[in-house]
Amino acid sequence: MPAPVLPLIDAVTHWPTRGALIGLDLGTKTIGVAVSDPDRRLATGVETMQRKAFKADAARLLAIAGERNAVGFVLGLPINMDGSEGPRAQSTRAFARNLSNLTNLAIGLWDERLSTAAVERELIGMDVSRARRAEVIDEHAAIFILQGALDRLAKLRGDR
């Protein structure tokens, strides 16, 4: 049976109360990967994967999830500024559906509007070169996405 693919606040009911989450920023050429600590307070970068075929990409993501003892995935959903879903969001949903057929870890979708732009501004502010930004932007976007999701989950739990 495929893992559920749900909005973040619904996916959390399918995850144990503790355990790392894997955050993903899906690009057309790369996938940024981040991971949370088991208490889901802090997101840290893992890597930027060069995209290959879906099966190879999924195998690497599942290997990372296994290495980190992850209990679920948070996938950035690129929603348009007007709230509609375009081709990139449809592609992300298709990736999530395909990944869900290979794992029992629930996949939470999190609105990632402007995540890459925010990270780009931050890296420019830190005077990171254009070449270096290109290398790390997706991993940092994955951190940004996962940290936003973790902060939302903490708020739902009533953490201070």
N, C-alpha and C positions, 0 to 999 in steps of 0.2 A: 504494500500500500504506500503510495507516495506521501512524503512529508507535507504538512499543510503549508501553504503560502498565503500569508495574511498580513493585514496592516499591523504595525508594531504592537499596538495596544491589545490586539487580539492574539498575536503570536506569543506574547509573554505568558499566557495561560498554558501554553504547551511546553514551556521550559521549566526545569526545576528552579527553586529559589536561588540556588548558587550554581556557579559554573560560568566559564568563559564564553563570550560571544565573539564570533568572527564578523568583522565589518568589511563590506565590499563596495568599491567604487568601480563600476563597469564602464570601461571605455571601449572604443572600437578597436584599439590596438593593444591596450594594456588593461590589467585589472589591479587596482590598488587594494591591498589587504592590510587590515588592522585587527588587533585582538584586544579584548578587555581582560582585566584581572578577574579571578573567580567571584569576587564580590561586586563586580560590575560598576566600579567607580571610575576607572581610568582606562582610556583607549591608548594603545601604543602601536606604532607601525611595525609591520612584519616584512613586507616586500612589495615591489611592483612587478607583476608577472607580465611577460610578453604573451599576448594571446596567440594561441595556436588553433587547433581544432577543439570543439566543445569537449570531447571525451578527455583529451589531455588536460585542458583547463580544469575540468571538474575533478579529475583524479588528483591534481595538485592541490586544489582547494580542500578536498576531503582528507588528503594527507596532512595538510596544515591543521585542519580541525581535529584530527586524531592526535597529532603531536601536542596540541594545546589542550586536549581534553575538553573541547568545546561542546556546548549543549545546544547551540543554535547559530543561525546566521542572521545578520542584519544587512540588507541589500538596499543601497541608495536608489530610490525611484525618482528619475528626472522628470518632474512635473513642470509643465509650462507655467509662466508667471500668472496666467489667467486661470490656473487650476485645471486646465485640460491636459490630456495625455497625448503626446505626439508619438512619432515613430521610435524615438529613443526609449520612451517609457514602455511601449509595446515590446520592444526588443528585450528590455530588462525583465519584463514579466515572462516572456518566453524562456529566457535563461533560467529564471527562478523555477518555472514549471519543469524544465528539463532536469535541473539540479535536484529538484524534489523527488524525481523518480529514482535517484541514486542514493538517497540518504533518508534516515528517519528523523533528522534534525529539522525542526520547524524553521521556516524562513520568514522573518519579519521584514516588511517593506517600510522604508522610512523616507519621507519627502526630503530630497537633497537639493532643492532649489538653491542656486547660487553657491553651493559648497565649493566648487572649483574656483569660482571668482573670488570668494572670501580667502581661500588658501593662497591663491595667486597674489592677492594684495598683501597678505601677511609675509609671504616669501620675498616680495619686492621690498617691503618695509625692512626686512632683515638684510637687504642688499645681496640676496642670492642671485648669482648669475643666471642669465636666460637658459644656458645649457644645463646647469644644475637643476633649475626649476623644472625643466622638461623631464629630468630623470626622476624627480621625487614628487611631482604634483599629484599623481594618482594615489600614491601611498598616503600622502598628507590629506588628500580629500577623503580617503577611507577613514583616517583617524577622526577627521572633522565630522563625518557622517555618524560613525559609531559613538563618538563622545556626545553628540546631540541626542542620539537615541538613549544612551545611558542616562543622561541628565533628565530626559523625559520620564524614563522608567523610575528614576529616583524620586521625581516629583509625584508620580502616581503612588509610590510606596509611602510617601509622606516623609522622606529623609530630609534632613536639614543640611 
